[in-house]
């Protein structure tokens, strides 16, 4: 490594890291940075840095304490794009070696438990610094603060975000293609949902999350279904909206997707039961699917399932959606899939794969109703970002660039905050949103 350069350490070179890596390397000479990319797949890490003279690719097991500590000790700042459960391992070492840490993942209880160590070492741990969570927080807080500066009292807050497929690449009945971790798609909604509506706390259990969706219109792209995203309530206080009557954060999908996924859950295909799934490894997908139907719905076959479980007006669509995923096929289930949810993930990855020339679409919409001196107003702001191909995706742009920009702003001392944060503070969101706009990621009032 170059002695007079600051070293940025990145754990994880997956789908969402492409633009993050490109951004940092493009600025590495001017800013005097080196970038070390660590991934379990060395060839993937090497392909992402593309033999750049200021970049290094490493591969080791994240549980290898000696290698992990060596890499962190040599870094000036650490970015973790590992699976969320692994951030804690990296975070502990960052405290021990006094390194700032950035992630795009939700701030969880284990990281919160490290707050005293973060504060005592005068470090900045910035979480939820991607798209959703990330850009959603920053853009929403900019609107909220602007309304409050006008003397406004916010009555209703709704925020919607979705990773979708661009219209020109939308060629399947699910109206969806995978641009991020497919395991997250399989597990969507499993935590249930909690939000506030007209002064009432609404709680929805997992099987019903995809039943309880409304629709919103995105300018230029039409209407999408929106289903509640996890627990919205903690963000009321983080946004300073404790007294707001309605507060909800949602995920956007095509309405057909929500219809299909509702019945995917009913059929037991997202179940994590490992024992019975192993019994069907090496057998046909159709045989496994029939087992799931019988075990979870007491249906004798798919026709029986349609008759007993599916609304009459949705039966033809559900049959088309299930057929597209290959649920009736004689394809052999690979021998490495241990659970029902793993089989489903395999089918999603093979059937809903983003083609080389396909373009994805990120859409986000904020809807705020507020009062100023007895008069009522509505404010709406939307963002639509389209990808370029299967590598330069809108998802990679909107997840990776906020992290890269935050790293830049911390290294050049524009962001001087210390402590454990998510990007709801003006000192963070203003400079980051400004640089995102320079990179053609911005909102329009509608």
N, C-alpha and C positions, 0 to 999 in steps of 0.2 A: 504494500500500500504506500501511497505517496505521503510522506511525513507531514507536509504542510497543508494537506487536504483533510477536510472533515469527512468521516466515514458514516454513511447511512446504512443501517443493517435492516434488511427486509426478510422476514420469515414468511414464505409462501409465494409461489409464482403461478398461481392458478388463473382461472378465467378473468377474474376482476383485477389482476395485477398488471396487465399489459400496458395500459396508459399511464399508470403510476410509475412504472419502470421507465417508460419512454420519456415522460416529463422530467424525471430526475436526471436522466442521462443527458438530455438535451441541454440542461442547465449546468451540468457537472463541471465543465471547463471554466466557464465564467464565474461560477460560485465556488470553485475549488472544493468539489465533492468527489468522493468515491462512493460506489454503491456495491454492497455485498448482498447477494441474493441467495438465500438458503431454501432448498426444497428437497423433499424426499426423492424427487425425480431429477437427477443431475442434468439429464439431457434437456428437460423442460426449462430448468434454470438457465442453462447455456443458450438455449434458443431465444429466451426472452431478452438477454443482455446483448446477444448478437455480436459477440467478440468486441464489444466497446472497450477502449483502452482504460477507461475509468471504472470498469465494472469487474466483479469477481463472482463466480458461481461456486457454491458449496453444496454438499449433500451429506446430511447426517440425521440420525434419529433424534427428534427433539428431546427425547428422554435421556440422551447421552449428555450427562451433566458436564463432563470435561469439555466436550466440543462446544456445547451451548454457552458455557461460561466464557470460554476463550473468544468466541465471536462477539458476545455482548460487551466484554471488557474492552474490545478494540473499537467499539462504536461510539459515535457522538450522540446518536439518536436511534431509536429502535421503532420499527413499524411491524406489527404482527397482523398478518392475514391468515393465520392458522385457524382451524376450527375453534369456535368460542371456548370450548372446554380446556383448550391448551394455553390460552392467554395467561392463566394464573401462573403457570410454570415460568414463563418468560417474565411476567411482572415481578415475581419475587427476586429474580436475578437483576432486573433493572433497578430495583431498590437497593440491593446489595452493592451494585457497582455504580449507583447514582447516574442512571441514564433515563432521559425522558422517553415516554412510550406513547405510541399512537395505535389505535385500533378502529375498525369500522363496526365492531360488534356492540350489541347491547351491554350496558354497564350492569354486571351481575353482582350478587351478594359477596362472592369470593373476592372480587376486585375491590368492592367497597370496604371490605375488612382490612385492606392494606392502606387505608387512607392516612392513618397516623404516621406510617413509615414514609409515605409519599411526602407528607407535609414536613416532617422533621428533616428530610434530606433535601428540601426545597426543589422538588421535582415537579414536572408537569406530566400527568397522565391524562390524555385526551381520548375519550371513548366515543362511540356513536358518531364517527367522523367519516361516514360514507354517503350513501344515497338516502336510504330509509332503514335505519336512522342516520341522519347527517344533514344532507341538503334540506330535508323536510324541516328539521329544527331551525336551521339558520334562516331559511326563507320565511317560515312562519313567524319567528321572533322578530324579524325585520318589520313585517306587517303589524304585529301586535304592538311593538314599541312605537311605530309611527301613529297608530290609532290612539294609543294612550297619550302621546305627545300632543294630540289635538284635543285632549280632554275626553276622549271616547271611553265608554263603558261597554265592554264586549259581552254580548248576550249568548252568542252561539259560535262555536269554533268547530269546523270540520276540515280534516286534511286527508287527502286521498293520493295514493301512489301505486303505480304498477309497472312491472317489467313485462313488456308485451312483444308482439311481433309487428313489424311495419306492414302496412297494407299491401305493398308490392310483394312481400314474402309470405303473406298469409294464404297458405294453400292446403290447410288441413281442417277438419271439422272442429278441432279443439280451439282453433284460432290462437295457438300458443306454440312457442319453441323455447328450448332451454338455453339460457344465457348465464346461469349462475349455478351454485351448488345444487344438484338435483335432489340431494337428501333433504334440503330445506323445503322443496316443493312437496315431497312426500309427507313431511311432518307439518305442513301448513295447517294452522288452526288447532293443533293438538292441545295447546294450552288453554283453549277456550277463548272467551272474550269478555271484557268488562268495559262499559262506557257509560256516559251520562247523557240522558235525553229528556229535555223539558223538566229538569229538576229531579228526575228519577234515575237511580243507579240500575243499569240493565246488565244482568249476567247471563251469558250464553255458554252452554256446555259444548264440548267438541263436536258431537254428532250433528249439532244444529247450527254451527257457525255458517255453513254454506247455504242454509235455508233462509237466513235472516238478512239477505242483502237487498240494498236499494240500487238505484242507478244514478249516474251522473253523466253530464255531457262534456266532452273535451273538444274545444274548438278545432275544427278541421279533421277530427277523427271519429266523431259520433259518440254513441252512448256506451258506457261500460258498467258492468255490475261492480258494486263495492261491498265487500264483507268486512266486518270489524276485525281489527288487527290487535291481538293480544289484549293487554290491560292498558287502556288509555288513561286511567285515572292518575297515575303518578306524574304524568306530564302536565296536569292542571296546575300543580304548585310550581313545577319547574318553569312553566310559561307565565306564571303569575296570574292564572285565571281560575283561582279557587272558587269564585262565586259565579262562574259562568253556568248558565242553565243547561246548555248542551255542549258536550265535548267528546269528540270521537275521532279516532284515526283509523283509516281503512286501507285495504289492499284492493287494487283494481284488476279485474279480469274480464274477458269477454263473457257475456251471459251464458253461452253454451258451456264454457269451462266450468262455471259454478254449478250448472245443472249436472254435468257429468261427474264432477268431483263429489257432489252430494251422494250419488249412488255408488261411486267407488268406495266411499267410507262405509255406506250401508252394507256393501258386499264383503266387508272385512279385509279389503286388499291393503289397507294401510296398517294393519295389525302387526305388532312386533313379536308375536308368538314365534319362537324359534323352533320348537320341537316338531310341530306338525309340518312346518315348511321344509325342514330337512328331509322329511319322508318323500317329498316331491321333487327334490333336486335330481336332475337327470331325467325327469319325465316331461311330458308335453305340458305346455302352458295351459291348454284347454283342460287338462286333467286337474291341474292345480286350481284353476279358476272354479271348476265345478266343486271341488272340495271346499273352497272358501264359501261359496254360495250355500252349500248344505250346512256347514258348521256355524255360519253367522246369521243366516236368514231362514234356515229350515226349508229352503226351496229345493225341489227335486232336480231342477235344471234351470237354464236361463229363462226359458219361456215362463216357467212358474214364478221366477223372480220378477220378471216384468209385470206379470199379472197381479202379484201380491204386493210388490214394493214400489212400483213406478207409476206415477200419475199417467192417466191415459194419454194426455196430450204430449207427454214427454217420451213415450216409449220408442218411437221411431228414432228420435235423436239419440237416446241412450244406447240403442242397439248400434247405431252408426259410430258413436264415440268409442264404445267398448270394442267394436270390431277393428277400428283404426289402431288401437293399442295392441292388437294381436291376441286378445283374450280368448278367442275361439280357435287359435292356431295350434298346429301340431309341432311347433318349434320346441326344441328341447331346452329346458331350463339349465343354464350353466351351473357347474358344480361348486361355484364359489359363493352362492347366495344363501345365507343362513336363515333368513326370516321372510315372512310374507311381504313386508314393506320393501325388502331388498329385491324381491322378484318384480314388484311394481316399479321400483326405481330403474331396474334394468330395462323394462319395457318402455318407460318414459325416455330414457337415454337413447334408445335405438329408434323409437318411432317419432319423437318430437325433437330430434337433433337439428340444431341450426346449421344449414348448409353453408358451404364455403362462401357463396355470394349472397347469402341471406342477410337481411338487415333487421335488427331489433328496434324496439321503440320504448323509451321511458317516458311516462306521462305522470305529472303531478298537478294536483289542484288543491288550493286552499279556499275555503268559503267562510267568511266571517261576517256575522251580523252584529251591529253595534249601535249605541245611542250616544248622541252628542247634544247636550242641552235640550233634551226632550224630543229631538228628531231622530228617526231611525234610518240607518243606512246599511247597505250590503257591499262587501268588497270581495272580489274574486281575483285570484292570480293563478296563472297556469304556466307550466313548462312542458315542452315536448322535445325530446332529443332523439335523433335517429342515428343508428349505428352505420358503419361503412361496410363491414363484412363480418365474418365469423370470429375474427380476432379483434378488430377495432370496433367493439360493440358499444352501444349506448350505455349498457350496464357497466362495462369496464371504465368508460369515461366518468360516469357519475359516482361510481364507488371509489375508483382509484385516484382521480384528480383532487378531490377534497383532502385526502390523506397526503398526497404529494405537496399540495399547496401549503397545508398546515406545517409540514416538515420544513419547507422553505422559509416560512414566516417565523418559525421558532429558531431556526439556525441563523437567520439574519437579524434576530432580536426585535422583529415587529410585534410578535406575540411574546410578552414577557410574563404572563400569568404563571403561577405555581399552584399546585394542588391537583385534586381529582375533579375533572370537569367533563361535561358534554357541551356541544357548541351552541348554547343558548345565550351566551354572553356577548354583548356588542363588541368587546375587544377581540373576540374570535370571529364572529360571523361577518362583521363589516369588511375586514381585509380579505377574508376567504371568498365571500360572494363577489367582491370586486374583481379578484383574479379569475374566478370562475367565469365571469362575464367576458373577460378578455379571451377566454377559451370557448366562447359561444355557448355557455351554459347559463341561462338566465330566465327570468319570469316575465310574463306580460300580464298587465291588468286586463280583465275582460268584463 
